[in-house]
Amino acid sequence: MKTETMISHFAEDREKYEGAVVPPIFQNTLFTFEDWNAIDAAFDDRINTSIYSRGRNPGVNIVEMKLAKLAGGEKSRLFASGMAAITAATMHFLNAGDHVIVIKNIYGPANNLISVYLKKKMGIEITFVSGDSLDEYEEAIRPNTKLFYLESPSTAIFSIQDIPAICKLAKSRNIKTILDNTWASPIFQKPLEMGVDLEVHSCSKYIGGHSDVVAGLIIGNAHDIDSIIINEFELLGSKIAPIEAWLLMRSLRTLPLRMKAHQENAIKVADFLETHTKIEKVNYPGLKSFSQHKLAKKQMSGFSGLMAFKLKTDDLDKIKTFVNSLKLFKIGVSWGGHESLVYAPAISYLKELSLEQFEGLGISLGDMRISVGLENADDLIDDLKQGLLMIS
Ligand SMILES: *Cc1c(COP(=O)(O)O)cnc(C)c1O
């Protein structure tokens, strides 16, 4: 079965729910059993049996089976958020005193989790690398290195890591790998097939796609996922709500179509921005001008809708006028939904940093991040056009 067909039908058994075309939401805390022997047997296989909804829930499990199949993994587990999934995945591989090599510029809270929280609580040692060359990893490896944490493309600056090469090095040194695949989605990139041990996602972005669910996901082999289910999943207790998983099932039915449409729109918008005289640079892996475009094309079959560009002005008033004049691009955090969004890193950074510190990070006032949604591309371009006209 091809992806579009599989994602629609796989793991659903309509006979079980009286022919209902959509499986029900199993909104129950516990499951009851015929007799002593039945519940006794359930405990013998508690990973794959529904006993209590902090463990397994049948409706949630339908979605997990679809997602595992889509990513080419054996099993997956949904979590209450992307951060819950990232916390569970990193704690699965790390023990007190271990060393981890992490890509600079990964998602901020994931960075805080590893470099601040796990460091303090578990004495985790950490080395940051740019991720651009294999030598960096070689040099950073210590006897206690247990994990490479990757995010490709990274969602702050879209840096691409050579996934097969990095995984090969990791395997040769008995080091595990986690990759945050949120930007590309499981439609455009298959990290497990390139050797990654655990693929993590924020389903709050493209997998959900309707800006109505916060959720997370880990996909991997049965050995790792079963261990996570018994340990990090059950003990940290950050389970997804049955209705949120049910909404994700709704979302999955259009995921292949949505990703195609996001890509088409994003390329049109990026092409427009790149030729505009008031724009200095567009940062989007789908553009030929993108520094790692070749590598991006090698390991992804398509490009999503999140990109950055830099206005050719450092005048904060003009920059604010541009942002405020946009009508279709709404101002907000997050991305990956049906709606187009704009965000300027300056909005949050200027609260914490001086202008000099801010520029020291390689970010400028004129940096914009946009999430290109599913509206008509011509309308989106017109909106940007009129906004750019406001910058004199
Ligand atoms: C949003 C995001 C997360 C965190 O996901 P939540 O669902 O918000 O917890 C993790 N990684 C990346 C790349 C993200 O964009």
The ligand as an SDF file (V2000), in Angstrom:
LIG
                    3D

 15 15  0  0  0  0  0  0  0  0999 V2000
    7.6440   22.6760   19.0860 C   0  0  0  0  0  0  0  0  0  0  0  0
    8.8610   21.8480   19.0300 C   0  0  0  0  0  0  0  0  0  0  0  0
    9.1690   20.9330   20.0410 C   0  0  0  0  0  0  0  0  0  0  0  0
    8.3500   20.8080   21.2940 C   0  0  0  0  0  0  0  0  0  0  0  0
    7.0800   20.3190   21.0600 O   0  0  0  0  0  0  0  0  0  0  0  0
    5.8230   20.6260   22.0100 P   0  0  0  0  0  0  0  0  0  0  0  0
    4.7630   19.8030   21.4090 O   0  0  0  0  0  0  0  0  0  0  0  0
    5.5780   22.1080   21.9190 O   0  0  0  0  0  0  0  0  0  0  0  0
    6.2120   20.2090   23.3810 O   0  0  0  0  0  0  0  0  0  0  0  0
   10.2700   20.1140   19.8830 C   0  0  0  0  0  0  0  0  0  0  0  0
   11.0680   20.2190   18.7960 N   0  0  0  0  0  0  0  0  0  0  0  0
   10.8300   21.1130   17.8240 C   0  0  0  0  0  0  0  0  0  0  0  0
   11.7420   21.1840   16.6590 C   0  0  0  0  0  0  0  0  0  0  0  0
    9.7290   21.9540   17.9140 C   0  0  0  0  0  0  0  0  0  0  0  0
    9.5090   22.8580   16.9460 O   0  0  0  0  0  0  0  0  0  0  0  0
  1  2  1  0
  2  3  1  0
  2 14  2  0
  3  4  1  0
  3 10  2  0
  4  5  1  0
  5  6  1  0
  6  7  2  0
  6  8  1  0
  6  9  1  0
 10 11  1  0
 11 12  2  0
 12 13  1  0
 12 14  1  0
 14 15  1  0
M  END
$$$$
